[in-house]
Amino acid sequence: MEIWPAIDLRGGKCVRLRQGDYGQETVFGDDPAKMALHWVAQGAKRLHLVDLDAARSGSSGNLEAVRQIRGAVSVPIQLGGGVRSEETIRGLLNLGLDRLVVGTVAVNDPEWFCAMTRMFPGKLVLGLDARDGRLATDGWQRTSQQLATDFAARFQDEPIAGIVYTDISRDGMLTGPNVEATAAIQKSVGVPVIASGGVSRLDDVRRLSEAGIAGCIIGRAIYEGRVSLSEAMKFETEDAP
């Protein structure tokens, strides 16, 4: 099971939101590159970045922070937030990022996303953000009638790197991940699914692992010390605690 420490960027700082609410922000540091180095020192083998400004408005003020993170660490990095055009994809990949999470535009224009996955095979991750099982877009500002499980199945045969599934109601709330919904997504597709949102304790990571989920993004829990990243990393090996 892959463990992905999260670094959420807003205004060049490292922050966390509650349920995607931009009005409920906690700042955890003003040096994202230093934070990246901290997690790598704790054993992180990969990092998950979210550009919250770009997710909300489509434009980013965090590119310099992304560059600094990329220059500071050598582990694979995936980034989501505001990835809505071929130009943006090319630009971010040229920064040295390994994978990009595409959410809003994939939901709004599935045909375009399919074309991009074929143009950049293995580089794009489908980002599915859901509220009550239905897809949310535009920085979680809008909720559609499309069921996440049905939508995920449409990309079964496309060369995507995986799926990041976020249950918005759990994100940043430390109430435990939605294991059942994430497992349903995993069973509906033949690509790795990464769970995001709600992890509050080590047992949450265990439950996801036992459910066969391919990966887990951990945010607020490691920032507040509720989960030790070094302990969580043991789930990437056979000697999980």
C-alpha positions in Angstrom: 0.0 0.0 0.0 1.4 3.4 -1.0 1.4 6.2 1.6 1.2 9.7 0.2 1.8 12.6 2.7 -0.2 15.6 1.6 1.1 19.1 1.1 -1.8 21.5 0.4 -0.7 24.9 -1.0 -2.5 28.2 -0.7 -0.8 31.5 -1.2 2.6 29.9 -1.1 1.9 28.4 2.3 1.3 24.9 3.6 -2.4 24.7 4.8 -5.2 22.3 5.4 -8.9 22.9 4.9 -11.9 21.3 6.5 -14.3 19.6 4.1 -12.8 21.7 1.3 -14.1 24.9 2.9 -11.7 27.8 2.1 -13.1 29.6 5.1 -11.8 26.9 7.4 -8.1 27.0 6.8 -5.3 26.1 9.2 -1.8 27.2 8.2 0.9 24.6 9.1 3.9 26.3 7.6 5.1 29.1 5.3 7.9 27.0 3.8 6.4 24.1 1.8 9.9 22.9 0.6 10.9 22.5 4.2 7.8 20.6 4.9 8.5 18.3 2.0 12.0 17.6 3.4 10.5 16.9 6.8 8.1 14.2 5.4 10.9 12.6 3.4 13.1 12.5 6.5 10.2 10.7 8.2 10.3 8.0 5.5 8.0 9.3 2.8 8.7 7.7 -0.6 6.3 10.0 -2.5 4.4 13.3 -2.0 0.9 14.4 -2.9 0.6 18.2 -3.6 -2.7 20.1 -4.0 -2.7 23.6 -5.4 -5.8 25.0 -3.7 -5.7 28.3 -5.4 -5.6 26.7 -8.9 -8.4 24.3 -7.9 -10.7 27.2 -7.0 -9.9 29.7 -9.7 -7.9 27.9 -12.3 -4.9 30.1 -11.8 -2.0 29.5 -9.5 0.2 31.5 -7.2 2.0 28.4 -6.0 4.2 27.5 -8.9 7.3 28.8 -7.1 6.5 26.7 -4.1 6.1 23.7 -6.3 9.4 24.4 -8.0 11.1 24.6 -4.6 9.6 21.3 -3.5 10.7 19.6 -6.6 14.2 21.0 -6.2 14.4 19.9 -2.5 13.3 16.3 -2.8 13.9 13.4 -5.2 10.9 11.3 -4.4 8.0 11.0 -6.9 5.5 13.9 -6.7 1.9 14.1 -7.9 0.0 17.3 -8.0 -3.7 18.1 -8.3 -5.6 21.4 -8.5 -6.4 23.4 -11.6 -5.1 20.9 -14.1 -7.5 21.8 -16.9 -5.6 22.2 -20.1 -3.0 20.5 -22.3 -0.8 23.6 -21.8 -1.0 23.2 -18.0 -0.3 19.5 -18.2 2.8 20.1 -20.3 4.0 23.0 -18.1 3.7 21.1 -14.8 5.3 18.0 -16.2 8.2 20.1 -17.5 8.7 21.3 -13.9 9.7 17.7 -13.1 6.4 16.5 -11.5 5.8 12.8 -12.0 2.0 12.7 -12.1 -0.9 15.1 -12.3 -4.4 14.7 -10.8 -7.2 15.8 -13.2 -10.6 16.3 -11.6 -13.0 19.0 -12.7 -12.3 18.9 -16.5 -12.3 15.1 -16.5 -15.8 15.2 -15.1 -17.0 18.0 -17.4 -15.3 16.7 -20.5 -14.5 13.0 -20.3 -13.6 12.8 -24.0 -10.9 15.4 -23.6 -9.5 13.6 -20.6 -9.3 10.3 -22.5 -7.4 12.1 -25.3 -5.0 13.5 -22.7 -4.4 10.1 -21.1 -3.4 8.8 -24.4 -1.1 11.7 -25.1 0.5 11.4 -21.6 0.2 7.7 -20.8 0.9 6.9 -17.1 1.2 10.5 -16.2 -2.4 11.5 -15.4 -4.5 10.4 -12.4 -8.3 10.7 -12.4 -9.4 12.8 -9.4 -12.8 11.9 -8.1 -14.1 14.1 -5.4 -17.5 13.0 -4.0 -20.1 14.3 -1.6 -22.7 11.6 -0.7 -21.3 9.5 -3.5 -21.9 12.1 -6.2 -19.1 13.9 -8.0 -18.0 17.4 -6.9 -16.0 19.8 -9.1 -14.5 23.3 -9.2 -12.6 23.1 -5.9 -15.6 21.2 -4.4 -17.9 24.3 -5.0 -20.3 22.3 -7.2 -21.9 18.9 -6.9 -23.2 16.9 -9.9 -25.7 14.1 -10.1 -23.1 11.7 -11.5 -22.2 8.8 -9.3 -18.5 8.4 -8.7 -18.5 4.6 -9.1 -20.3 4.8 -12.5 -18.0 7.5 -13.7 -14.8 5.7 -12.7 -15.8 2.7 -14.7 -15.7 4.7 -17.9 -11.9 4.9 -17.7 -11.3 1.2 -17.1 -9.4 0.8 -20.3 -7.6 4.2 -20.5 -3.9 4.5 -19.7 -4.4 6.4 -16.4 -1.9 6.1 -13.6 -4.6 5.6 -11.0 -7.6 7.3 -9.3 -7.6 9.5 -6.2 -10.9 9.2 -4.5 -11.8 11.9 -1.9 -14.9 11.8 0.3 -15.4 15.5 0.9 -17.5 15.0 4.0 -14.5 13.2 5.6 -11.7 15.5 4.4 -9.9 17.4 7.1 -12.4 16.2 9.7 -10.4 13.3 11.3 -13.5 11.2 11.4 -12.1 8.2 9.6 -12.0 7.4 5.8 -15.0 6.1 3.9 -13.6 2.7 3.4 -16.7 1.2 1.9 -17.1 3.9 -0.8 -13.4 3.7 -1.7 -13.5 -0.1 -1.9 -16.4 0.2 -4.2 -14.4 2.4 -6.6 -11.4 0.0 -6.4 -13.7 -2.9 -7.3 -15.2 -1.1 -10.2 -11.9 -0.4 -12.0 -8.7 -2.2 -12.8 -6.3 0.6 -11.8 -4.9 1.6 -8.4 -7.2 3.7 -6.2 -5.8 6.1 -3.7 -8.0 7.0 -0.7 -8.1 10.6 0.4 -9.8 12.3 3.3 -10.6 11.4 6.9 -7.6 9.4 8.1 -7.3 10.1 11.8 -5.4 7.2 13.3 -3.2 4.3 12.3 -6.1 1.9 12.4 -7.7 3.9 9.5 -4.7 3.1 7.4 -4.9 -0.6 8.4 -8.6 -0.7 7.4 -7.9 0.7 4.0 -5.0 -1.7 3.5 -7.1 -4.7 4.5 -9.9 -3.5 2.1 -7.4 -3.8 -0.8 -7.0 -0.1 -1.4 -3.8 0.6 -3.4 -2.9 3.8 -1.6 -3.7 6.4 1.0 -3.2 10.1 1.3 -2.7 11.4 4.8 -3.0 15.1 5.6 -4.2 16.7 8.9 -3.5 13.6 11.0 0.2 13.7 10.4 0.4 17.5 10.8 -1.3 17.3 14.2 0.7 14.2 15.3 -2.3 11.9 15.5 -0.6 9.5 13.1 3.1 8.9 12.9 4.2 8.9 9.3 7.0 6.5 10.1 4.5 4.0 11.5 2.1 4.5 8.6 5.0 3.8 6.2 5.2 0.3 7.6 2.1 -0.5 5.6 4.2 -0.2 2.5 6.0 -3.4 3.7 5.0 -6.7 5.0 5.7 -5.8 8.6 2.8 -3.5 9.1 2.1 -2.8 12.8 
